[in-house]
Amino acid sequence: MATGRTHRPATRSRGIPEATVARLPLYLRALTALSERSVPTVSSEELAAAAGVNSAKLRKDFSYLGSYGTRGVGYDVEYLVYQISRELGLTQDWPVVIVGIGNLGAALANYGGFASRGFRVAALIDADPAMAGKPVAGMPVQHTDELEKIIEENGVSIGVIATPAGAAQQVSERLIAAGVTSILNFAPTVLQVPEGVDVRKVDLSIELQILAFHEQRKAGDAEAAAAALLPPAARRAAEAAANRKGPDGDVPAVMPA
Ligand SMILES: NC(=O)c1ccc[n+]([C@@H]2O[C@H](COP(=O)([O-])OP(=O)(O)OC[C@H]3O[C@@H](n4cnc5c(N)ncnc54)[C@H](O)[C@@H]3O)[C@@H](O)[C@H]2O)c1
């Protein structure tokens, strides 16, 4: 769901293409599920299906990791979990701060999936003085006055922005000036960041709009398929009605003969 905007070349310096990097978390999620079920090995086809990726693409992706699997046996699940985690930098602890502890920020703070993937929420920061000291997900919210100090003391390099759109640019600038070099932006705005800072943005409404586009297409296809089943005279009448379709989309109903 995240759409990336990074200042990195399409191929990382170690020769792993960005598109492969973007798929590694999908493989890891599928592999972690297999590992939890104590499955020792997996074929490329099974893993590709579980990750929702084409199996030829998966084999190519894994070749960048130097992992080729064993013919007839497949890939060693535990070893791949280790290899991908290492490649993604998940074998080390990443402290993150969440800025903007409203509905979304509080929900993110309460999400247990960060910690289990190596992301420790180091601090929750909000500009509202009334929120300072209030516990959210078992942590006291800290005021934005403390932002620079928190980043420095915790060695934070990843910041999550969940403020209103109007505040996001200024928040990103403060985070970056304090030492943050990666931002996950939930605010619906495009951030201007200097070279070397990675921004990923998450916008659920954009995803819904894309689904709406596909729904509209499906509805159009279904209409076309239904029209194709009509007897010729009724089909001609339906086509004529479609041609008469006004700007408001008002189409006279045509019933099959
Ligand atoms: N990406 C998505 O899919 C998605 C989904 C829901 C909401 N959002 C966006 O997330 C943001 C937060 O939504 P919400 O419903 O939690 O809003 P909210 O109003 O409940 O919370 C916003 C919080 O940000 C704080 N804030 C305002 N300015 C700040 C600043 N300069 N520094 C630090 N904190 C500041 C406010 O005090 C408030 O607590 C909005 O931009 C919203 O559009 C995105």
The ligand as a Gaussian input file, in Angstrom:
#p B3LYP/6-31G(d) Opt

LIG

0 1
 N       -2.591000       7.482000       5.331000
 C       -3.760000       7.059000       5.657000
 O       -4.217000       6.074000       5.172000
 C       -4.499000       7.873000       6.662000
 C       -5.604000       7.366000       7.317000
 C       -6.193000       8.178000       8.273000
 C       -5.693000       9.451000       8.510000
 N       -4.630000       9.898000       7.805000
 C       -4.009000      11.217000       8.035000
 O       -3.292000      11.113000       9.244000
 C       -3.265000      12.369000       9.886000
 C       -3.816000      12.232000      11.288000
 O       -5.169000      11.834000      11.256000
 P       -5.976000      11.688000      12.600000
 O       -7.339000      11.217000      12.266000
 O       -5.150000      10.896000      13.566000
 O       -6.026000      13.231000      13.093000
 P       -6.199000      13.787000      14.552000
 O       -6.706000      15.170000      14.388000
 O       -6.965000      12.822000      15.398000
 O       -4.691000      13.829000      15.127000
 C       -3.711000      14.705000      14.684000
 C       -2.761000      14.929000      15.855000
 O       -1.637000      15.663000      15.371000
 C       -1.304000      16.624000      16.359000
 N       -0.543000      17.712000      15.737000
 C       -1.003000      18.758000      15.012000
 N        0.030000      19.511000      14.584000
 C        1.151000      18.952000      15.067000
 C        2.535000      19.291000      14.980000
 N        2.966000      20.359000      14.291000
 N        3.422000      18.479000      15.597000
 C        3.011000      17.397000      16.280000
 N        1.723000      17.044000      16.410000
 C        0.805000      17.806000      15.797000
 C       -2.637000      17.055000      16.942000
 O       -2.457000      17.630000      18.233000
 C       -3.376000      15.739000      16.987000
 O       -3.191000      15.058000      18.221000
 C       -4.071000      13.308000       8.982000
 O       -3.174000      13.984000       8.140000
 C       -4.951000      12.374000       8.206000
 O       -5.336000      12.923000       6.964000
 C       -4.025000       9.131000       6.903000

